[in-house]
């Protein structure tokens, strides 16, 4: 499971050959949530409110890069690192 970004203690991962819809995983402490790329909505899991807001802000900034990484992951290609939230 490649880590594609990390910021404010939040690690963002994308699995190879994961199921649709296109999504990524965010882990903060002991909490984990799966976010849909297109909407930024949580599909499964939970994060504290502040971490959830940071992840959504980051995802909005990098939606094109997330979609590209999803395509790469589906083809078992190396994923690109994405800049952290600043």
TORMINU-764822 format. One record per residue: x, y, z of N, C-alpha, C in turn. Coordinates in steps of 0.02 Angstrom, whole numbers, plus 50000, padded with zeros to 5 digits. Layout:
BEGIN
XYZXYZXYZ...
This chain:
BEGIN
500434994250000500005000050000500455006150000500555009249944500995015049939500705021249973501135024450013500945030850043501075036249991500575040149975500645045249922500725052249951500565053150015500665059750046500615059050122500865064150156500815064350229500845071650251500385073550295500365080450320499985080550387500225084650432499905085550498499735078950533500165074050525500065067550557499575063050521499355065150462498885061150422499275057950365499225051450359499545047750304499015045850253499175046950190498695045550136498985039950093498585034750082498785028850045498305027449988498555023749939498125021149886498355013949873497875009449872498025002349861498035000849786498454996149766498444993749697497834989449687497544990149627496974986049606496404985949657496274991649688495724992249736495064992549698494524991649734493844991549706493604998649690493124999049644492805005449628492325007249685492145013449693492335019349654493045021549671493345025649628494025028149642494055031649710494545029549751494585032049818495305031549845495405034349904496045033849939495905032950013496415031050050496355029750121496765034850160496475037450213496815042150256496835039350327497425039450357497515036750425497775042250469497455043150526497655048150576497615044750644498195043450674498205039850738497915032850728497415031250768497095024750764496485024650718496325030350689495725030950647495915030450573495465027550533495575027050461494915028250426494945031750369494355032850328494545032150255494055030050216494125029450144493725035150113494055039150070493735044950039493655043849964493065045349938492955045149866493315051049835493675049849781494055055149749493595060549719493085058649684492655063349649492285068149696492035065649750491615069649795491955071949858492495068449878492815069949941492435067250001491905063549989491505060750044491815054450071491695053150135491935047050167491485041250145491805036050120491445029950100491395025050157491915025050199491945020250254492435022850306492305021350369492755023350423492595030250449493065032850489492965039550517493635042550536493635049150539494205053050562493935058650606494335061150653494115067050690493945072750642493505077150662493255082450619493815086550587494305088750627494845092950600495255089050548495425082750561495795078750513495395077650449494745076550457494295075550399494295081750355494255087650386494255093850349494915094850312495475093350345496135094050313496195089350253495965083250260495995078450205495575080850146494975083250160494545085650106494855091750070495145096350109495475102150079496045099950034496445095250058497015092550020496765089149956496245085049963495985081349905495715086049852495385091349873495115096249826495685099449786496225101049820496815104049787497145099349737497105092849750497485087949711497055082749676496445084549659495985079649631496265076549566496565080549523496845077849461497395072849473497825074449521498375069849538498115063449570497595063949611497295058049641496995053549586496645056649538496345052749484496885049249443497435052849430497995049849392498295043949430498395044749495498665039249536498185033349536497535034649538497055029149536497145025049472497215028649415497325025249352497975021249352498505024149380499145020649384499085014449428498735015049484498655009349529498275003749495497775005449457497375000349422497804996549371498334999849347498794996749299499424994049331499434993849398500004991449437500644995249421500585001649408501155006049394501355009749458501975012049463502175015949522501755022249528501575023849590501165029749604501605035849616501325041549600501675047849610501555050649680502055053549710501965057049773501575063449759501155065349806500765071449801500965076049858501065082349841501265087349890500795087449950501065088250010500625088650068500245095250070499745095550113499365101650123499825106750156499795112850130500235118150158499845123850186
